[in-house]
Amino acid sequence: MRLTQTNDDGEVMDAIHRIQINGFSQFFSAVKVAQLSLKHRKNKTQRMRIIAFCGHPIEESAEECEDLGKRLKRNNVALDIINFSHPENIPKLEAIVKTCNNSGNSHFQDVPVGVAMITDILFSSPILM
């Protein structure tokens, strides 16, 4: 986990810049931990939203991805996913977002290989709009 819940854009940007691409991903565990922390948030009037960055290959199957999306939709959690440097993740991540999406509240953004600044793509995406 890189960052706890915050309203400070500077902290979010700092966490993005500290991300290192190496090792293995535990994407599903991270999303489940984020969902659990949202369940115990202080301000219950705000809607639940997870923004996840995925920079590692996902080992879970497409069926497991759909199950995670159903779980998030059932608990009314919106999910925004930013995928970078692993185009083989796109079908799985799109399946999660498609299943989780409830009236356009979840989004998927792929950052193509070779893009130097992820922030340039994020600022023009519906995730940060």
N, C-alpha and C positions, 0 to 999 in steps of 0.2 A: 504494500500500500504506500503510495507516494504522498497523499494529501488527504487530510480529513476535511469535513464539510467546512466551506468557507465562502464568504461573499467577496473576498479580496481577489480581484483579477490579477494583481501582481504575484500573489502566491501561486495561483494556477499556472501562470506563464513561467514562473521560476521552476515549478515542478516539471513542466513540459521540457524545459531546457536541461534538466538533470537526468532525463531518461537515457539509459544506455541500452544499446541493442546487443544482447548476448544472453546465453542460457536458454532455459525452457520456460514456457508459459504455463501458468495455472489460471487461465482466463475464467473458466467456470467458477472456480473457488473465489476469485476476486469479485466477480459479479454477485455471487451469493453473499459474501461478506458485506459488500456495499448495500445490498438489499436489506440485510439484517441491521446495519447501522441506520438506514433510513427508517426502518420500523421503529427505532428507539430515538428518533430525532426530537429536538426540543420544540420546534415550531410545527405543530401538527396541521396547521392550516395550509402550509405550502404543499404543492404537488411533489410526488417522489420522482426524481430523475437521476439516472446514472449516465455519466459520460465516461466511456471506456476507450483506452488506447490499446490497440493490439499490434505488436511488432514482432511476434513470434508465431511459428506454425501452431495451429490448433490441432490437437490429436483426436478430439472427440468427433463422433460421427454426425452426419446430418440429422439423424433422428434425435440424438441427444441435444443438438442445437435447437430443434423445434420444441423439445420438452422444456428447455430453459426459457424460451420465448413464451410458451404457454404459462409457465409459472410466474413470470414477470407480469404478463397481462392479467392473470387472475388476481394478483396483488396490486394492480393498478400502478405499476412502475413503468415509467417511460425510459427507454434505453437509446442512447446515441453512441454509435461505435465509429471510431476512426481507425482504419487499418492502414498500416504503412509497411513497405518493403517485403510483403508476402502476398503476392497475388493469388496463391492457391487457397488462401483463407476466404476470399470473396464470397463464394457460394454459401459457405457455412455461416458466415456473419450476416449475409443478407437474409438467410433463412431465419436467424434469430430475430432480426429487426422486423421482418415481414410478419412473423408470428406474434411478436410482442406489440406491434403497432396498433394503436387504438385511436382512430380519427386523426391520423397524421402526427401523433405526438412522439414518434421514434424515428431516428434518421441513421443512415449509413453513409460514411464518406471514405472513399479510398484515396490515399495519397500515392501517386505513382512513384515507382523507383526512380531515383535521380533528382527528386525535388529537394533542394537544400533547406528551405524554410517551410516547415509544416504550418506555421502560423499564417503564411500567405493564403494557403488553401482553406484553413479553418475560418478565417475572417470572412471569406466569401461563401461559406457553406451555410445551410439552414440551421446548423447546430448552434452557432453563436449569434444568429440573427434574432 
